[in-house]
Amino acid sequence: MTGLQTRVGPVPAEATFALRQRILRPHQSVAAMALAGDNDPDTLHLGAVDDTGEVVGTLRLEPVACPWYPARTDAWQLRAMATAEHLRGHGVGTDLVAAAVRHIAERGGGLLWCNARVPAEAFYTRAGFMATDQRWDDVLIGPHVGMVQDVPAA
Ligand SMILES: CC(C)(COP(=O)(O)OP(=O)(O)OC[C@H]1O[C@@H](n2cnc3c(N)ncnc32)[C@H](O)[C@@H]1OP(=O)(O)O)[C@@H](O)C(=O)NCCC(=O)NCCS
């Protein structure tokens, strides 16, 4: 539970689509928010849910090979990370990443990676990630950096 009365836990993929669309992909429709792999059995959708039941923070975690460390067979990709504007800076995102790290640690540990938007790089660094030397521009979304975090087994 964060200071702002949100509770972090698993939610159905569909419960995250409105927030994904508003924060991450406003140029697309809510109907286009489903990502390949959303319904895979090993995919975890975490939501920070407020006391009205609204999902105000989210991320998605899935076992996916890391493009920069292809030999790692224990890689997990974090994506679709967003916090509602009015709750930013209160630890919601940090709580979500901590829950993702616990999920991996409880499954033997592994390499957590993400394609981070550069404006969020400091947030990810504070949450334990390290920047790789992989940097690129997404035409629609902007500059990105590849980031990784080694998660030990619990
Ligand atoms: C990146 C993002 C998910 C971070 O979410 P958040 O809930 O604001 O994250 P936190 O509150 O845990 O941490 C963010 C900041 O608040 C600070 N913070 C953390 N806990 C805090 C607390 N309890 N009280 C006050 N501030 C806190 C952090 O130091 C951090 O500072 P920074 O802005 O200088 O980096 C959010 O900014 C967002 O949705 N951005 C737009 C979408 C996006 O870029 N997503 C990432 C795609 S790769």
The ligand as a Gaussian input file, in Angstrom:
#p B3LYP/6-31G(d) Opt

LIG

0 1
 C        7.793000       6.764000     -15.318000
 C        6.553000       6.664000     -14.423000
 C        5.853000       5.344000     -14.653000
 C        7.013000       6.788000     -12.951000
 O        5.859000       6.586000     -12.138000
 P        5.688000       7.271000     -10.699000
 O        4.528000       6.621000     -10.053000
 O        5.685000       8.745000     -10.828000
 O        7.028000       6.786000     -10.005000
 P        7.544000       7.085000      -8.527000
 O        6.651000       8.036000      -7.843000
 O        7.797000       5.790000      -7.896000
 O        8.919000       7.739000      -8.832000
 C        8.951000       8.893000      -9.645000
 C        9.543000      10.045000      -8.918000
 O        8.944000      10.273000      -7.665000
 C        9.937000      10.191000      -6.639000
 N        9.331000       9.437000      -5.544000
 C        9.383000       8.118000      -5.322000
 N        8.711000       7.791000      -4.203000
 C        8.201000       8.958000      -3.710000
 C        7.404000       9.277000      -2.596000
 N        6.990000       8.345000      -1.724000
 N        7.022000      10.565000      -2.407000
 C        7.441000      11.519000      -3.272000
 N        8.226000      11.272000      -4.351000
 C        8.594000       9.999000      -4.571000
 C       11.083000       9.459000      -7.236000
 O       12.297000       9.856000      -6.616000
 C       11.007000       9.866000      -8.683000
 O       11.629000      11.109000      -8.912000
 P       11.964000      11.633000     -10.385000
 O       10.696000      12.196000     -10.955000
 O       12.974000      12.697000     -10.186000
 O       12.435000      10.452000     -11.187000
 C        5.581000       7.850000     -14.685000
 O        6.300000       9.037000     -14.607000
 C        4.879000       7.780000     -16.050000
 O        3.841000       7.155000     -16.196000
 N        5.473000       8.450000     -17.044000
 C        4.866000       8.504000     -18.394000
 C        4.899000       7.181000     -19.106000
 C        6.281000       6.612000     -19.190000
 O        7.240000       7.298000     -19.577000
 N        6.400000       5.335000     -18.847000
 C        7.653000       4.622000     -18.939000
 C        7.732000       4.062000     -20.315000
 S        9.298000       3.239000     -20.539000

